[in-house]
């Protein structure tokens, strides 16, 4: 993710600049802040994202 910060899907419903990608059975929500990736949340893939 650090080498390709534009990986994954944009998720504007969770805030400005939020993206998500699957890694194994987890969904990682992140955004790029001042050249770094900020991990916002990690959830199991079985959870319905709009419920978080």
mmCIF entry with sequence, helices, sheets and N, C-alpha, C, O atoms, coordinates in Angstrom:
data_MODEL
# 
_entry.id   MODEL 
# 
_entity.id                         1 
_entity.type                       polymer 
_entity.pdbx_number_of_molecules   1 
# 
_entity_poly.entity_id                      1 
_entity_poly.type                           'polypeptide(L)' 
_entity_poly.nstd_linkage                   no 
_entity_poly.nstd_monomer                   no 
_entity_poly.pdbx_seq_one_letter_code       
;(UNK)(UNK)(UNK)(UNK)(UNK)(UNK)(UNK)(UNK)(UNK)(UNK)(UNK)(UNK)(UNK)(UNK)(UNK)(UNK)
(UNK)(UNK)(UNK)(UNK)(UNK)(UNK)(UNK)(UNK)(UNK)(UNK)(UNK)(UNK)(UNK)(UNK)(UNK)(UNK)
(UNK)(UNK)(UNK)(UNK)(UNK)(UNK)(UNK)(UNK)(UNK)(UNK)(UNK)(UNK)(UNK)(UNK)(UNK)(UNK)
(UNK)(UNK)(UNK)(UNK)
;
_entity_poly.pdbx_seq_one_letter_code_can   XXXXXXXXXXXXXXXXXXXXXXXXXXXXXXXXXXXXXXXXXXXXXXXXXXXX 
_entity_poly.pdbx_strand_id                 A 
# 
loop_
_entity_poly_seq.entity_id 
_entity_poly_seq.num 
_entity_poly_seq.mon_id 
_entity_poly_seq.hetero 
1 1  UNK n 
1 2  UNK n 
1 3  UNK n 
1 4  UNK n 
1 5  UNK n 
1 6  UNK n 
1 7  UNK n 
1 8  UNK n 
1 9  UNK n 
1 10 UNK n 
1 11 UNK n 
1 12 UNK n 
1 13 UNK n 
1 14 UNK n 
1 15 UNK n 
1 16 UNK n 
1 17 UNK n 
1 18 UNK n 
1 19 UNK n 
1 20 UNK n 
1 21 UNK n 
1 22 UNK n 
1 23 UNK n 
1 24 UNK n 
1 25 UNK n 
1 26 UNK n 
1 27 UNK n 
1 28 UNK n 
1 29 UNK n 
1 30 UNK n 
1 31 UNK n 
1 32 UNK n 
1 33 UNK n 
1 34 UNK n 
1 35 UNK n 
1 36 UNK n 
1 37 UNK n 
1 38 UNK n 
1 39 UNK n 
1 40 UNK n 
1 41 UNK n 
1 42 UNK n 
1 43 UNK n 
1 44 UNK n 
1 45 UNK n 
1 46 UNK n 
1 47 UNK n 
1 48 UNK n 
1 49 UNK n 
1 50 UNK n 
1 51 UNK n 
1 52 UNK n 
# 
_struct_asym.id          A 
_struct_asym.entity_id   1 
# 
loop_
_struct_conf.conf_type_id 
_struct_conf.id 
_struct_conf.pdbx_PDB_helix_id 
_struct_conf.beg_label_comp_id 
_struct_conf.beg_label_asym_id 
_struct_conf.beg_label_seq_id 
_struct_conf.pdbx_beg_PDB_ins_code 
_struct_conf.end_label_comp_id 
_struct_conf.end_label_asym_id 
_struct_conf.end_label_seq_id 
_struct_conf.pdbx_end_PDB_ins_code 
_struct_conf.beg_auth_comp_id 
_struct_conf.beg_auth_asym_id 
_struct_conf.beg_auth_seq_id 
_struct_conf.end_auth_comp_id 
_struct_conf.end_auth_asym_id 
_struct_conf.end_auth_seq_id 
_struct_conf.pdbx_PDB_helix_class 
_struct_conf.details 
_struct_conf.pdbx_PDB_helix_length 
HELX_P HELX_P1 AA1 UNK A 12 ? UNK A 14 ? UNK A 12 UNK A 14 5 ? 3 
HELX_P HELX_P2 AA2 UNK A 49 ? UNK A 51 ? UNK A 49 UNK A 51 5 ? 3 
# 
_struct_conf_type.id          HELX_P 
_struct_conf_type.criteria    ? 
_struct_conf_type.reference   ? 
# 
_struct_sheet.id               AA1 
_struct_sheet.type             ? 
_struct_sheet.number_strands   4 
_struct_sheet.details          ? 
# 
loop_
_struct_sheet_order.sheet_id 
_struct_sheet_order.range_id_1 
_struct_sheet_order.range_id_2 
_struct_sheet_order.offset 
_struct_sheet_order.sense 
AA1 1 2 ? anti-parallel 
AA1 2 3 ? anti-parallel 
AA1 3 4 ? anti-parallel 
# 
loop_
_struct_sheet_range.sheet_id 
_struct_sheet_range.id 
_struct_sheet_range.beg_label_comp_id 
_struct_sheet_range.beg_label_asym_id 
_struct_sheet_range.beg_label_seq_id 
_struct_sheet_range.pdbx_beg_PDB_ins_code 
_struct_sheet_range.end_label_comp_id 
_struct_sheet_range.end_label_asym_id 
_struct_sheet_range.end_label_seq_id 
_struct_sheet_range.pdbx_end_PDB_ins_code 
_struct_sheet_range.beg_auth_comp_id 
_struct_sheet_range.beg_auth_asym_id 
_struct_sheet_range.beg_auth_seq_id 
_struct_sheet_range.end_auth_comp_id 
_struct_sheet_range.end_auth_asym_id 
_struct_sheet_range.end_auth_seq_id 
AA1 1 UNK A 9  ? UNK A 10 ? UNK A 9  UNK A 10 
AA1 2 UNK A 19 ? UNK A 23 ? UNK A 19 UNK A 23 
AA1 3 UNK A 26 ? UNK A 33 ? UNK A 26 UNK A 33 
AA1 4 UNK A 36 ? UNK A 44 ? UNK A 36 UNK A 44 
# 
loop_
_atom_site.group_PDB 
_atom_site.id 
_atom_site.type_symbol 
_atom_site.label_atom_id 
_atom_site.label_alt_id 
_atom_site.label_comp_id 
_atom_site.label_asym_id 
_atom_site.label_entity_id 
_atom_site.label_seq_id 
_atom_site.pdbx_PDB_ins_code 
_atom_site.Cartn_x 
_atom_site.Cartn_y 
_atom_site.Cartn_z 
_atom_site.occupancy 
_atom_site.B_iso_or_equiv 
_atom_site.pdbx_formal_charge 
_atom_site.auth_seq_id 
_atom_site.auth_comp_id 
_atom_site.auth_asym_id 
_atom_site.auth_atom_id 
_atom_site.pdbx_PDB_model_num 
ATOM 1   N N  . UNK A 1 1  ? 0.820   -1.177  0.000  1.00 0.00 ? 1  UNK A N  1 
ATOM 2   C CA . UNK A 1 1  ? 0.000   0.000   0.000  1.00 0.00 ? 1  UNK A CA 1 
ATOM 3   C C  . UNK A 1 1  ? 0.875   1.254   0.000  1.00 0.00 ? 1  UNK A C  1 
ATOM 4   O O  . UNK A 1 1  ? 0.542   2.241   -0.657 1.00 0.00 ? 1  UNK A O  1 
ATOM 5   N N  . UNK A 1 2  ? 1.970   1.222   0.720  1.00 0.00 ? 2  UNK A N  1 
ATOM 6   C CA . UNK A 1 2  ? 2.825   2.406   0.789  1.00 0.00 ? 2  UNK A CA 1 
ATOM 7   C C  . UNK A 1 2  ? 3.402   2.758   -0.580 1.00 0.00 ? 2  UNK A C  1 
ATOM 8   O O  . UNK A 1 2  ? 3.565   3.935   -0.901 1.00 0.00 ? 2  UNK A O  1 
ATOM 9   N N  . UNK A 1 3  ? 3.712   1.743   -1.385 1.00 0.00 ? 3  UNK A N  1 
ATOM 10  C CA . UNK A 1 3  ? 4.255   1.994   -2.715 1.00 0.00 ? 3  UNK A CA 1 
ATOM 11  C C  . UNK A 1 3  ? 3.182   2.408   -3.708 1.00 0.00 ? 3  UNK A C  1 
ATOM 12  O O  . UNK A 1 3  ? 3.484   3.066   -4.704 1.00 0.00 ? 3  UNK A O  1 
ATOM 13  N N  . UNK A 1 4  ? 1.933   2.033   -3.453 1.00 0.00 ? 4  UNK A N  1 
ATOM 14  C CA . UNK A 1 4  ? 0.820   2.332   -4.357 1.00 0.00 ? 4  UNK A CA 1 
ATOM 15  C C  . UNK A 1 4  ? -0.363  2.868   -3.553 1.00 0.00 ? 4  UNK A C  1 
ATOM 16  O O  . UNK A 1 4  ? -1.353  2.159   -3.372 1.00 0.00 ? 4  UNK A O  1 
ATOM 17  N N  . UNK A 1 5  ? -0.277  4.113   -3.067 1.00 0.00 ? 5  UNK A N  1 
ATOM 18  C CA . UNK A 1 5  ? -1.328  4.644   -2.193 1.00 0.00 ? 5  UNK A CA 1 
ATOM 19  C C  . UNK A 1 5  ? -2.675  4.822   -2.874 1.00 0.00 ? 5  UNK A C  1 
ATOM 20  O O  . UNK A 1 5  ? -3.677  5.043   -2.193 1.00 0.00 ? 5  UNK A O  1 
ATOM 21  N N  . UNK A 1 6  ? -2.728  4.730   -4.203 1.00 0.00 ? 6  UNK A N  1 
ATOM 22  C CA . UNK A 1 6  ? -4.008  4.852   -4.907 1.00 0.00 ? 6  UNK A CA 1 
ATOM 23  C C  . UNK A 1 6  ? -4.680  3.504   -5.124 1.00 0.00 ? 6  UNK A C  1 
ATOM 24  O O  . UNK A 1 6  ? -5.662  3.416   -5.861 1.00 0.00 ? 6  UNK A O  1 
ATOM 25  N N  . UNK A 1 7  ? -4.162  2.450   -4.489 1.00 0.00 ? 7  UNK A N  1 
ATOM 26  C CA . UNK A 1 7  ? -4.751  1.125   -4.599 1.00 0.00 ? 7  UNK A CA 1 
ATOM 27  C C  . UNK A 1 7  ? -6.121  1.131   -3.921 1.00 0.00 ? 7  UNK A C  1 
ATOM 28  O O  . UNK A 1 7  ? -6.380  1.943   -3.033 1.00 0.00 ? 7  UNK A O  1 
ATOM 29  N N  . UNK A 1 8  ? -6.974  0.237   -4.338 1.00 0.00 ? 8  UNK A N  1 
ATOM 30  C CA . UNK A 1 8  ? -8.275  0.108   -3.677 1.00 0.00 ? 8  UNK A CA 1 
ATOM 31  C C  . UNK A 1 8  ? -9.327  1.031   -4.248 1.00 0.00 ? 8  UNK A C  1 
ATOM 32  O O  . UNK A 1 8  ? -9.147  1.657   -5.292 1.00 0.00 ? 8  UNK A O  1 
ATOM 33  N N  . UNK A 1 9  ? -10.432 1.093   -3.525 1.00 0.00 ? 9  UNK A N  1 
ATOM 34  C CA . UNK A 1 9  ? -11.591 1.869   -3.963 1.00 0.00 ? 9  UNK A CA 1 
ATOM 35  C C  . UNK A 1 9  ? -11.720 3.143   -3.146 1.00 0.00 ? 9  UNK A C  1 
ATOM 36  O O  . UNK A 1 9  ? -11.440 3.151   -1.948 1.00 0.00 ? 9  UNK A O  1 
ATOM 37  N N  . UNK A 1 10 ? -12.146 4.220   -3.796 1.00 0.00 ? 10 UNK A N  1 
ATOM 38  C CA . UNK A 1 10 ? -12.448 5.432   -3.045 1.00 0.00 ? 10 UNK A CA 1 
ATOM 39  C C  . UNK A 1 10 ? -13.717 5.199   -2.245 1.00 0.00 ? 10 UNK A C  1 
ATOM 40  O O  . UNK A 1 10 ? -14.637 4.530   -2.716 1.00 0.00 ? 10 UNK A O  1 
ATOM 41  N N  . UNK A 1 11 ? -13.772 5.743   -1.046 1.00 0.00 ? 11 UNK A N  1 
ATOM 42  C CA . UNK A 1 11 ? -14.914 5.542   -0.148 1.00 0.00 ? 11 UNK A CA 1 
ATOM 43  C C  . UNK A 1 11 ? -15.375 6.879   0.428  1.00 0.00 ? 11 UNK A C  1 
ATOM 44  O O  . UNK A 1 11 ? -15.256 7.106   1.632  1.00 0.00 ? 11 UNK A O  1 
ATOM 45  N N  . UNK A 1 12 ? -15.902 7.768   -0.421 1.00 0.00 ? 12 UNK A N  1 
ATOM 46  C CA . UNK A 1 12 ? -16.297 9.099   0.055  1.00 0.00 ? 12 UNK A CA 1 
ATOM 47  C C  . UNK A 1 12 ? -17.377 9.071   1.129  1.00 0.00 ? 12 UNK A C  1 
ATOM 48  O O  . UNK A 1 12 ? -17.530 10.039  1.874  1.00 0.00 ? 12 UNK A O  1 
ATOM 49  N N  . UNK A 1 13 ? -18.126 7.976   1.220  1.00 0.00 ? 13 UNK A N  1 
ATOM 50  C CA . UNK A 1 13 ? -19.165 7.883   2.251  1.00 0.00 ? 13 UNK A CA 1 
ATOM 51  C C  . UNK A 1 13 ? -18.572 7.821   3.658  1.00 0.00 ? 13 UNK A C  1 
ATOM 52  O O  . UNK A 1 13 ? -19.284 8.015   4.643  1.00 0.00 ? 13 UNK A O  1 
ATOM 53  N N  . UNK A 1 14 ? -17.259 7.548   3.751  1.00 0.00 ? 14 UNK A N  1 
ATOM 54  C CA . UNK A 1 14 ? -16.591 7.484   5.050  1.00 0.00 ? 14 UNK A CA 1 
ATOM 55  C C  . UNK A 1 14 ? -15.720 8.703   5.326  1.00 0.00 ? 14 UNK A C  1 
ATOM 56  O O  . UNK A 1 14 ? -15.106 8.789   6.389  1.00 0.00 ? 14 UNK A O  1 
ATOM 57  N N  . UNK A 1 15 ? -15.654 9.641   4.392  1.00 0.00 ? 15 UNK A N  1 
ATOM 58  C CA . UNK A 1 15 ? -14.885 10.863  4.612  1.00 0.00 ? 15 UNK A CA 1 
ATOM 59  C C  . UNK A 1 15 ? -13.993 11.192  3.429  1.00 0.00 ? 15 UNK A C  1 
ATOM 60  O O  . UNK A 1 15 ? -13.774 10.365  2.543  1.00 0.00 ? 15 UNK A O  1 
ATOM 61  N N  . UNK A 1 16 ? -13.486 12.406  3.433  1.00 0.00 ? 16 UNK A N  1 
ATOM 62  C CA . UNK A 1 16 ? -12.623 12.872  2.347  1.00 0.00 ? 16 UNK A CA 1 
ATOM 63  C C  . UNK A 1 16 ? -11.337 12.061  2.278  1.00 0.00 ? 16 UNK A C  1 
ATOM 64  O O  . UNK A 1 16 ? -10.649 11.873  3.282  1.00 0.00 ? 16 UNK A O  1 
ATOM 65  N N  . UNK A 1 17 ? -11.026 11.586  1.087  1.00 0.00 ? 17 UNK A N  1 
ATOM 66  C CA . UNK A 1 17 ? -9.773  10.890  0.857  1.00 0.00 ? 17 UNK A CA 1 
ATOM 67  C C  . UNK A 1 17 ? -9.704  9.461   1.355  1.00 0.00 ? 17 UNK A C  1 
ATOM 68  O O  . UNK A 1 17 ? -8.653  8.828   1.252  1.00 0.00 ? 17 UNK A O  1 
ATOM 69  N N  . UNK A 1 18 ? -10.798 8.931   1.895  1.00 0.00 ? 18 UNK A N  1 
ATOM 70  C CA . UNK A 1 18 ? -10.780 7.561   2.421  1.00 0.00 ? 18 UNK A CA 1 
ATOM 71  C C  . UNK A 1 18 ? -10.837 6.567   1.266  1.00 0.00 ? 18 UNK A C  1 
ATOM 72  O O  . UNK A 1 18 ? -11.629 6.713   0.335  1.00 0.00 ? 18 UNK A O  1 
ATOM 73  N N  . UNK A 1 19 ? -9.980  5.557   1.350  1.00 0.00 ? 19 UNK A N  1 
ATOM 74  C CA . UNK A 1 19 ? -9.952  4.460   0.383  1.00 0.00 ? 19 UNK A CA 1 
ATOM 75  C C  . UNK A 1 19 ? -10.021 3.159   1.168  1.00 0.00 ? 19 UNK A C  1 
ATOM 76  O O  . UNK A 1 19 ? -9.782  3.139   2.376  1.00 0.00 ? 19 UNK A O  1 
ATOM 77  N N  . UNK A 1 20 ? -10.348 2.069   0.475  1.00 0.00 ? 20 UNK A N  1 
ATOM 78  C CA . UNK A 1 20 ? -10.337 0.765   1.134  1.00 0.00 ? 20 UNK A CA 1 
ATOM 79  C C  . UNK A 1 20 ? -9.773  -0.273  0.187  1.00 0.00 ? 20 UNK A C  1 
ATOM 80  O O  . UNK A 1 20 ? -9.880  -0.157  -1.034 1.00 0.00 ? 20 UNK A O  1 
ATOM 81  N N  . UNK A 1 21 ? -9.170  -1.289  0.781  1.00 0.00 ? 21 UNK A N  1 
ATOM 82  C CA . UNK A 1 21 ? -8.655  -2.418  0.021  1.00 0.00 ? 21 UNK A CA 1 
ATOM 83  C C  . UNK A 1 21 ? -8.730  -3.665  0.891  1.00 0.00 ? 21 UNK A C  1 
ATOM 84  O O  . UNK A 1 21 ? -8.675  -3.584  2.118  1.00 0.00 ? 21 UNK A O  1 
ATOM 85  N N  . UNK A 1 22 ? -8.856  -4.811  0.245  1.00 0.00 ? 22 UNK A N  1 
ATOM 86  C CA . UNK A 1 22 ? -8.868  -6.087  0.960  1.00 0.00 ? 22 UNK A CA 1 
ATOM 87  C C  . UNK A 1 22 ? -7.456  -6.630  1.059  1.00 0.00 ? 22 UNK A C  1 
ATOM 88  O O  . UNK A 1 22 ? -6.699  -6.611  0.089  1.00 0.00 ? 22 UNK A O  1 
ATOM 89  N N  . UNK A 1 23 ? -7.114  -7.111  2.234  1.00 0.00 ? 23 UNK A N  1 
ATOM 90  C CA . UNK A 1 23 ? -5.865  -7.846  2.446  1.00 0.00 ? 23 UNK A CA 1 
ATOM 91  C C  . UNK A 1 23 ? -6.252  -9.095  3.217  1.00 0.00 ? 23 UNK A C  1 
ATOM 92  O O  . UNK A 1 23 ? -6.597  -9.028  4.397  1.00 0.00 ? 23 UNK A O  1 
ATOM 93  N N  . UNK A 1 24 ? -6.193  -10.222 2.549  1.00 0.00 ? 24 UNK A N  1 
ATOM 94  C CA . UNK A 1 24 ? -6.670  -11.462 3.160  1.00 0.00 ? 24 UNK A CA 1 
ATOM 95  C C  . UNK A 1 24 ? -8.152  -11.352 3.442  1.00 0.00 ? 24 UNK A C  1 
ATOM 96  O O  . UNK A 1 24 ? -8.929  -11.012 2.549  1.00 0.00 ? 24 UNK A O  1 
ATOM 97  N N  . UNK A 1 25 ? -8.556  -11.632 4.664  1.00 0.00 ? 25 UNK A N  1 
ATOM 98  C CA . UNK A 1 25 ? -9.974  -11.556 5.016  1.00 0.00 ? 25 UNK A CA 1 
ATOM 99  C C  . UNK A 1 25 ? -10.314 -10.240 5.718  1.00 0.00 ? 25 UNK A C  1 
ATOM 100 O O  . UNK A 1 25 ? -11.346 -10.143 6.384  1.00 0.00 ? 25 UNK A O  1 
ATOM 101 N N  . UNK A 1 26 ? -9.462  -9.238  5.575  1.00 0.00 ? 26 UNK A N  1 
ATOM 102 C CA . UNK A 1 26 ? -9.676  -7.947  6.231  1.00 0.00 ? 26 UNK A CA 1 
ATOM 103 C C  . UNK A 1 26 ? -9.860  -6.836  5.207  1.00 0.00 ? 26 UNK A C  1 
ATOM 104 O O  . UNK A 1 26 ? -9.325  -6.897  4.100  1.00 0.00 ? 26 UNK A O  1 
ATOM 105 N N  . UNK A 1 27 ? -10.622 -5.825  5.594  1.00 0.00 ? 27 UNK A N  1 
ATOM 106 C CA . UNK A 1 27 ? -10.761 -4.614  4.795  1.00 0.00 ? 27 UNK A CA 1 
ATOM 107 C C  . UNK A 1 27 ? -10.001 -3.521  5.538  1.00 0.00 ? 27 UNK A C  1 
ATOM 108 O O  . UNK A 1 27 ? -10.240 -3.274  6.720  1.00 0.00 ? 27 UNK A O  1 
ATOM 109 N N  . UNK A 1 28 ? -9.088  -2.875  4.831  1.00 0.00 ? 28 UNK A N  1 
ATOM 110 C CA . UNK A 1 28 ? -8.279  -1.810  5.401  1.00 0.00 ? 28 UNK A CA 1 
ATOM 111 C C  . UNK A 1 28 ? -8.805  -0.484  4.858  1.00 0.00 ? 28 UNK A C  1 
ATOM 112 O O  . UNK A 1 28 ? -8.862  -0.288  3.644  1.00 0.00 ? 28 UNK A O  1 
ATOM 113 N N  . UNK A 1 29 ? -9.187  0.419   5.748  1.00 0.00 ? 29 UNK A N  1 
ATOM 114 C CA . UNK A 1 29 ? -9.610  1.766   5.371  1.00 0.00 ? 29 UNK A CA 1 
ATOM 115 C C  . UNK A 1 29 ? -8.448  2.701   5.680  1.00 0.00 ? 29 UNK A C  1 
ATOM 116 O O  . UNK A 1 29 ? -7.896  2.667   6.780  1.00 0.00 ? 29 UNK A O  1 
ATOM 117 N N  . UNK A 1 30 ? -8.076  3.532   4.715  1.00 0.00 ? 30 UNK A N  1 
ATOM 118 C CA . UNK A 1 30 ? -6.903  4.378   4.882  1.00 0.00 ? 30 UNK A CA 1 
ATOM 119 C C  . UNK A 1 30 ? -7.043  5.655   4.079  1.00 0.00 ? 30 UNK A C  1 
ATOM 120 O O  . UNK A 1 30 ? -7.931  5.785   3.236  1.00 0.00 ? 30 UNK A O  1 
ATOM 121 N N  . UNK A 1 31 ? -6.149  6.597   4.356  1.00 0.00 ? 31 UNK A N  1 
ATOM 122 C CA . UNK A 1 31 ? -6.058  7.817   3.560  1.00 0.00 ? 31 UNK A CA 1 
ATOM 123 C C  . UNK A 1 31 ? -4.612  8.275   3.555  1.00 0.00 ? 31 UNK A C  1 
ATOM 124 O O  . UNK A 1 31 ? -3.825  7.923   4.434  1.00 0.00 ? 31 UNK A O  1 
ATOM 125 N N  . UNK A 1 32 ? -4.280  9.065   2.549  1.00 0.00 ? 32 UNK A N  1 
ATOM 126 C CA . UNK A 1 32 ? -2.932  9.601   2.450  1.00 0.00 ? 32 UNK A CA 1 
ATOM 127 C C  . UNK A 1 32 ? -2.924  10.975  3.120  1.00 0.00 ? 32 UNK A C  1 
ATOM 128 O O  . UNK A 1 32 ? -3.731  11.844  2.789  1.00 0.00 ? 32 UNK A O  1 
ATOM 129 N N  . UNK A 1 33 ? -2.005  11.156  4.062  1.00 0.00 ? 33 UNK A N  1 
ATOM 130 C CA . UNK A 1 33 ? -1.889  12.405  4.807  1.00 0.00 ? 33 UNK A CA 1 
ATOM 131 C C  . UNK A 1 33 ? -0.427  12.844  4.791  1.00 0.00 ? 33 UNK A C  1 
ATOM 132 O O  . UNK A 1 33 ? 0.442   12.151  5.322  1.00 0.00 ? 33 UNK A O  1 
ATOM 133 N N  . UNK A 1 34 ? -0.163  13.983  4.186  1.00 0.00 ? 34 UNK A N  1 
ATOM 134 C CA . UNK A 1 34 ? 1.191   14.551  4.145  1.00 0.00 ? 34 UNK A CA 1 
ATOM 135 C C  . UNK A 1 34 ? 2.243   13.539  3.713  1.00 0.00 ? 34 UNK A C  1 
ATOM 136 O O  . UNK A 1 34 ? 3.315   13.459  4.313  1.00 0.00 ? 34 UNK A O  1 
ATOM 137 N N  . UNK A 1 35 ? 1.942   12.769  2.679  1.00 0.00 ? 35 UNK A N  1 
ATOM 138 C CA . UNK A 1 35 ? 2.896   11.815  2.139  1.00 0.00 ? 35 UNK A CA 1 
ATOM 139 C C  . UNK A 1 35 ? 2.961   10.479  2.851  1.00 0.00 ? 35 UNK A C  1 
ATOM 140 O O  . UNK A 1 35 ? 3.746   9.612   2.467  1.00 0.00 ? 35 UNK A O  1 
ATOM 141 N N  . UNK A 1 36 ? 2.152   10.298  3.882  1.00 0.00 ? 36 UNK A N  1 
ATOM 142 C CA . UNK A 1 36 ? 2.107   9.045   4.628  1.00 0.00 ? 36 UNK A CA 1 
ATOM 143 C C  . UNK A 1 36 ? 0.724   8.431   4.508  1.00 0.00 ? 36 UNK A C  1 
ATOM 144 O O  . UNK A 1 36 ? -0.248  9.130   4.221  1.00 0.00 ? 36 UNK A O  1 
ATOM 145 N N  . UNK A 1 37 ? 0.633   7.123   4.728  1.00 0.00 ? 37 UNK A N  1 
ATOM 146 C CA . UNK A 1 37 ? -0.670  6.470   4.784  1.00 0.00 ? 37 UNK A CA 1 
ATOM 147 C C  . UNK A 1 37 ? -1.121  6.402   6.233  1.00 0.00 ? 37 UNK A C  1 
ATOM 148 O O  . UNK A 1 37 ? -0.380  5.964   7.113  1.00 0.00 ? 37 UNK A O  1 
ATOM 149 N N  . UNK A 1 38 ? -2.337  6.840   6.462  1.00 0.00 ? 38 UNK A N  1 
ATOM 150 C CA . UNK A 1 38 ? -2.943  6.743   7.784  1.00 0.00 ? 38 UNK A CA 1 
ATOM 151 C C  . UNK A 1 38 ? -3.978  5.629   7.737  1.00 0.00 ? 38 UNK A C  1 
ATOM 152 O O  . UNK A 1 38 ? -4.946  5.717   6.981  1.00 0.00 ? 38 UNK A O  1 
ATOM 153 N N  . UNK A 1 39 ? -3.789  4.594   8.525  1.00 0.00 ? 39 UNK A N  1 
ATOM 154 C CA . UNK A 1 39 ? -4.759  3.509   8.624  1.00 0.00 ? 39 UNK A CA 1 
ATOM 155 C C  . UNK A 1 39 ? -5.884  4.004   9.521  1.00 0.00 ? 39 UNK A C  1 
ATOM 156 O O  . UNK A 1 39 ? -5.669  4.318   10.692 1.00 0.00 ? 39 UNK A O  1 
ATOM 157 N N  . UNK A 1 40 ? -7.085  4.070   8.956  1.00 0.00 ? 40 UNK A N  1 
ATOM 158 C CA . UNK A 1 40 ? -8.231  4.606   9.684  1.00 0.00 ? 40 UNK A CA 1 
ATOM 159 C C  . UNK A 1 40 ? -8.950  3.505   10.446 1.00 0.00 ? 40 UNK A C  1 
ATOM 160 O O  . UNK A 1 40 ? -9.358  3.696   11.592 1.00 0.00 ? 40 UNK A O  1 
ATOM 161 N N  . UNK A 1 41 ? -9.104  2.345   9.803  1.00 0.00 ? 41 UNK A N  1 
ATOM 162 C CA . UNK A 1 41 ? -9.818  1.241   10.450 1.00 0.00 ? 41 UNK A CA 1 
ATOM 163 C C  . UNK A 1 41 ? -9.493  -0.053  9.725  1.00 0.00 ? 41 UNK A C  1 
ATOM 164 O O  . UNK A 1 41 ? -9.248  -0.059  8.519  1.00 0.00 ? 41 UNK A O  1 
ATOM 165 N N  . UNK A 1 42 ? -9.496  -1.149  10.476 1.00 0.00 ? 42 UNK A N  1 
ATOM 166 C CA . UNK A 1 42 ? -9.319  -2.495  9.929  1.00 0.00 ? 42 UNK A CA 1 
ATOM 167 C C  . UNK A 1 42 ? -10.491 -3.319  10.437 1.00 0.00 ? 42 UNK A C  1 
ATOM 168 O O  . UNK A 1 42 ? -10.724 -3.400  11.643 1.00 0.00 ? 42 UNK A O  1 
ATOM 169 N N  . UNK A 1 43 ? -11.232 -3.935  9.511  1.00 0.00 ? 43 UNK A N  1 
ATOM 170 C CA . UNK A 1 43 ? -12.361 -4.776  9.909  1.00 0.00 ? 43 UNK A CA 1 
ATOM 171 C C  . UNK A 1 43 ? -12.284 -6.110  9.184  1.00 0.00 ? 43 UNK A C  1 
ATOM 172 O O  . UNK A 1 43 ? -11.653 -6.230  8.134  1.00 0.00 ? 43 UNK A O  1 
ATOM 173 N N  . UNK A 1 44 ? -12.937 -7.107  9.763  1.00 0.00 ? 44 UNK A N  1 
ATOM 174 C CA . UNK A 1 44 ? -13.040 -8.405  9.084  1.00 0.00 ? 44 UNK A CA 1 
ATOM 175 C C  . UNK A 1 44 ? -13.938 -8.236  7.871  1.00 0.00 ? 44 UNK A C  1 
ATOM 176 O O  . UNK A 1 44 ? -14.910 -7.482  7.918  1.00 0.00 ? 44 UNK A O  1 
ATOM 177 N N  . UNK A 1 45 ? -13.627 -8.917  6.801  1.00 0.00 ? 45 UNK A N  1 
ATOM 178 C CA . UNK A 1 45 ? -14.353 -8.781  5.551  1.00 0.00 ? 45 UNK A CA 1 
ATOM 179 C C  . UNK A 1 45 ? -15.816 -9.155  5.616  1.00 0.00 ? 45 UNK A C  1 
ATOM 180 O O  . UNK A 1 45 ? -16.589 -8.754  4.746  1.00 0.00 ? 45 UNK A O  1 
ATOM 181 N N  . UNK A 1 46 ? -16.222 -9.923  6.635  1.00 0.00 ? 46 UNK A N  1 
ATOM 182 C CA . UNK A 1 46 ? -17.615 -10.349 6.742  1.00 0.00 ? 46 UNK A CA 1 
ATOM 183 C C  . UNK A 1 46 ? -18.527 -9.232  7.246  1.00 0.00 ? 46 UNK A C  1 
ATOM 184 O O  . UNK A 1 46 ? -19.747 -9.329  7.109  1.00 0.00 ? 46 UNK A O  1 
ATOM 185 N N  . UNK A 1 47 ? -17.962 -8.180  7.823  1.00 0.00 ? 47 UNK A N  1 
ATOM 186 C CA . UNK A 1 47 ? -18.759 -7.088  8.381  1.00 0.00 ? 47 UNK A CA 1 
ATOM 187 C C  . UNK A 1 47 ? -19.263 -6.207  7.246  1.00 0.00 ? 47 UNK A C  1 
ATOM 188 O O  . UNK A 1 47 ? -18.518 -5.913  6.310  1.00 0.00 ? 47 UNK A O  1 
ATOM 189 N N  . UNK A 1 48 ? -20.511 -5.788  7.321  1.00 0.00 ? 48 UNK A N  1 
ATOM 190 C CA . UNK A 1 48 ? -21.091 -4.891  6.327  1.00 0.00 ? 48 UNK A CA 1 
ATOM 191 C C  . UNK A 1 48 ? -20.576 -3.479  6.601  1.00 0.00 ? 48 UNK A C  1 
ATOM 192 O O  . UNK A 1 48 ? -20.928 -2.883  7.619  1.00 0.00 ? 48 UNK A O  1 
ATOM 193 N N  . UNK A 1 49 ? -19.753 -2.939  5.712  1.00 0.00 ? 49 UNK A N  1 
ATOM 194 C CA . UNK A 1 49 ? -19.086 -1.655  5.937  1.00 0.00 ? 49 UNK A CA 1 
ATOM 195 C C  . UNK A 1 49 ? -20.028 -0.514  6.321  1.00 0.00 ? 49 UNK A C  1 
ATOM 196 O O  . UNK A 1 49 ? -19.661 0.263   7.202  1.00 0.00 ? 49 UNK A O  1 
ATOM 197 N N  . UNK A 1 50 ? -21.203 -0.356  5.733  1.00 0.00 ? 50 UNK A N  1 
ATOM 198 C CA . UNK A 1 50 ? -22.064 0.756   6.151  1.00 0.00 ? 50 UNK A CA 1 
ATOM 199 C C  . UNK A 1 50 ? -22.492 0.692   7.618  1.00 0.00 ? 50 UNK A C  1 
ATOM 200 O O  . UNK A 1 50 ? -22.953 1.697   8.160  1.00 0.00 ? 50 UNK A O  1 
ATOM 201 N N  . UNK A 1 51 ? -22.351 -0.452  8.267  1.00 0.00 ? 51 UNK A N  1 
ATOM 202 C CA . UNK A 1 51 ? -22.730 -0.571  9.672  1.00 0.00 ? 51 UNK A CA 1 
ATOM 203 C C  . UNK A 1 51 ? -21.663 -0.040  10.620 1.00 0.00 ? 51 UNK A C  1 
ATOM 204 O O  . UNK A 1 51 ? -21.933 0.134   11.809 1.00 0.00 ? 51 UNK A O  1 
ATOM 205 N N  . UNK A 1 52 ? -20.452 0.223   10.120 1.00 0.00 ? 52 UNK A N  1 
ATOM 206 C CA . UNK A 1 52 ? -19.375 0.652   11.022 1.00 0.00 ? 52 UNK A CA 1 
ATOM 207 C C  . UNK A 1 52 ? -19.427 2.133   11.299 1.00 0.00 ? 52 UNK A C  1 
ATOM 208 O O  . UNK A 1 52 ? -18.592 2.653   12.039 1.00 0.00 ? 52 UNK A O  1 
# 
